[in-house]
């Protein structure tokens, strides 16, 4: 039988079965440094050499997946099984057409329902001249609500009102007056209702009387009016959406860019809201703050915004998509005229019913321009907000004596730094999809994933390196990450100076193409911007190299008027001559994303329970995956790595991983790796079929990169994280 003796405190204990050893290890009654001997053997070995006794760090990570299975069972208490074509959160009767009419671009027109038998008799839609470029057909349909699943806070007093006009956003603000019967002591708001997702979205109340509610918007879909006891949205109420600055906002500061010269506050706010609602809560992805820092290069530069080009260009692109300076600013100015107490109750009603952060537009009386921020919490002191000019900071718009504000900020951070901050006294609440189609924001995140965000808007360019071959022929080749050169190759490149011909040994001569007088590149080393040169300058832009690997950053800016504005920044590893990667390293790895694991497990549990319940279940209600992750805390795991027997020709090497356990012992894995094009690739496999694939880039004395875990040989990309080690 497989039994073992344990030597502890100068005593021999046992024998124990392997299962008993495993239980002792779990209770920490035996450590990995303790000596054990198999029954019938005279050899004593460390306990951590006995298979299946101690849980390896990889196993420890994978055990998280088991917890998710258990969590999945708990989660189903709050999961609604729904049809993929219609959420069924609101069950409605067959729609009734109330009005059909057309609006010409050259006319102001009011569409009004006058039928005395209509449940919305007196509904009026005012469309201004120039709202649409061509003739636009409108149809208004009402559908009575039979039942809903939004709980007691949702008290609809109108049918679902569907205003169909092709879905196009208007260029002028439209006014909709809806007849209601408002009970004494109640407040009312209109809400967009999305039949596909089953979600509600608050619409700010512009005017509220006992017999009508008035809203302003640039587009329509399905909407409904709901009431609530006024005591639930005023006074000493505290409403928190769980959005947090420093967790759910972007980490970079709003300085604007070449396509958003005044700042991209609205784009930064809207995109942060999108990530929080659609990626973190629905898909279980990790929080946004720092998520794309330094373009996910493997090490953070949290206080240096320029190398966050993926996120930075996305925020500017969404700002451009919103058309902030024209259409959106028009509706913001209109909604800024609402009484402050009405605005506060609109915020409260929307936060309470949807559980979502809300978009805030700011402006100053008698001045042009404005600013955009996110409201995520509300109490008697005011609105708690996340401001793109102050990333990671909790800030407050004060509310006292019925007055909301003022709030001190600016259109962009540069204005604040130059002493041009403003006291914004107009605080407007805007529905997020009243400014931009939600799917359009999602499309920008798809571009980010493809590393092509903003390519349709920003000025495109290429960085090139001058090379001369053995026969003296000159060429310009694209600079790419992990660019390889040598002392011999660089020495062939020459430039003419006042002192004669100079060979650029261990230097690179670079340029930006196409050559344009308004574009410039600046050299960045670490987080220091060290020098710049115009792309069409007759002076060469020279970069000094080092033996081995040197990382550089190139910041691209565009001259507009008298100022330079951000275009892009990319980092490049330049490999000069052969690289020796052998040696001892130490560092950390940390799990960053578990969404695929959560989604895999829960989707299968959904289908399992759906089969039992004979229910269609093509998706899980929003928020379920994110709620699962709230139970998990990811921590950094320290480890050491040695690389030996490196064959520079083939790139093959031997790797030993030491993972430091909590009790100070080490878990040892021996594996092989391949170093090619400045990337080290290796993996280690657990006996249950799980494996961890590691990929990292070399930068001098540091490796940094990503890992992903395939759990049990089944769930690909179950866990994803980053790792970095230094010599």
Buried (B, 14 or more C-beta within 10 A) or exposed (E): EEBBBBBBEEEEBBBBEBEBBBEBBEEEEBBBEBBBBBEEEEEBEEBBEBEEBBBBBBBBBBEBBEEBEEBBEEBBEEBBBBEEEEBBBBEBEEBBEBBEBEBEBEEEBEBBBEEEEBBBEBBBBBBBEEBBEEEBEBBBBBBBBEEBBBEEBBBBBBBBBBBBBEEEBBBBBBBBBBBBEBEEEBBBBBBBBBBEBBBBBBBBBBBBEEEBBBBBBBBBBBBBBBBBEBEBBBEEBEBBBBBBBBBBBBBBBBBBBBBBBBBBBBBBBBBBBBBBBBBBBBBBBBBBBBBBBBBBBBBBBBEBBBBBBBBBBBBBBBBBBBBBBEBBBBBBBBBBEBEBBBBBBBBBBBBBBBBBBBBBBBBBEEEEBBBBBBBBBBBEEBBBBBBBBBBBEBBEBEBEEEEBBBBEBBBBBBBBEEEEBBEBBBBBBBBBBBBBEBEBBBBBBEBBEEEEBBEEBBBEBEBBBBBBEEEEEEEBEEBEBBBBBEEEBBBBBBBEEEEEEBEBBBBBBBBBBEEBEBBBBBBBBEBEBEEBBBBBBEEBBBBEBEEBBBBBBBBBBBBEEEEBBBBBBBBBBBBBBEBEBEEEBBBBBEBBBBBBBBBBBBBEBBEEBBEEEEEEBEBBBBBBBBBBBEEBEBEEBBBBBBBEEBEEEEBBBBBBBBBBBEEEBBBEBEBEBEBEEBBBBBBBBBEBEBBBBBBBBBBBEBBBBBBBBBBBEEBEBBBBBBBBBEB
